[in-house]
């Protein structure tokens, strides 16, 4: 088993915001929240169709929903989620600490001044990626984010190891 790393890194606020945006988009399209979101879109489309069939035009309520739902989604993605990410970065001293990552064929190893964590690939819930990060999910809501820049071009090797171990992409 070839060992990769350790690769030192430190997470900055911009990377946390990028990861949170990806995570929240994923949450919006999967699971119960995703089903509810799809139901809202179907009901919105049904409202528009029924308005057009019944009245030959859109009612004020339909127009409000057609404008309101995308506006709420845009506000969420462009303002609320970035604020949440920045707040997470400020609140978590552990997130801001210098850390390192290494992995072999079976386990990913995280190290910081607070300790070490050795997580078998088989125990990972999933993984995802953004242009600047690789997200390693330990549960559907908890992930370790690793800056791609810190991996010295080995991000593809990490993703290949995750895929070889059968870890699903979220």
Secondary structure, DSSP 4 states (H G I P E B T S, - for coil): ---EEEEEE---HHHHHHHHHHHHHHHHHSHHHHHHHHHHHHHHHHHHHHHHHHHSS--HHHHHHHHHHHHHHHHIIIIIHHHHHHHHHHH-HHHHS-EEEEE-SSEEEEEETTEEEEEEGGG--EEEE-SSEEEEESSSS-EEEEEGGGGTTTHHHHHHHHHHTTPPB-
